Amino acid sequence: MLAAHHNLARTAFADENGAINESWLSAHTRFHEMLLAGCPNYHLREVASQFRDSAEVYRCWARTPTEHSPRDVPAEHKLICERAIARDIEGTVEALREHIELTTALMLEES
């Protein structure tokens, strides 16, 4: 989990043209896969992965974060990581839920 977060935190979100960096997408996927890795229920992990993969398409369609963005995505990922490492299940779920809901709300504003 820590290694996945470390890699994500050090990968630029956008490339030199302002497009979403493919390396960031890979690091982001890996980070969220590590969150699921501890779940003992294979079927639940698979469903969650399918939902996340589907959401990734919409994330790519949404606007890229700017300095005026109402959120701090790196801080959101850091909080999720810290809570997961601390084995704070409720706190991790809360931080992840807020992360997903804010992403969804911002994408809906775009449409």
VENCORPE-V873981 format. One line per field, one symbol per residue. phi: phi as a letter, one per 30 degrees, with the letter a starting at -180 (. if undefined). burial: I if it has 16 or more other C-alpha atoms within 10 Angstrom, else O. A space follows every 10 residues. Layout:
phi->???
burial->???
This chain:
phi->.ddddedddc cddcddcidd deddeddddd edddddeddd cedddddddd ddddddeddd dddddbdcdd bbeeddddde deddddhddd dddddddddd ddeddddddd d
burial->IOOIIOIIIO IOIIOOOOOI IOIIIOIIII IIIIIIOOOO OOOOIOOOIO OOOOOOOOIO OIOOOOOOOO OOIOOOIIII IIIIOOOOOO IIOOIIOOIO OOIIOIIOOO O
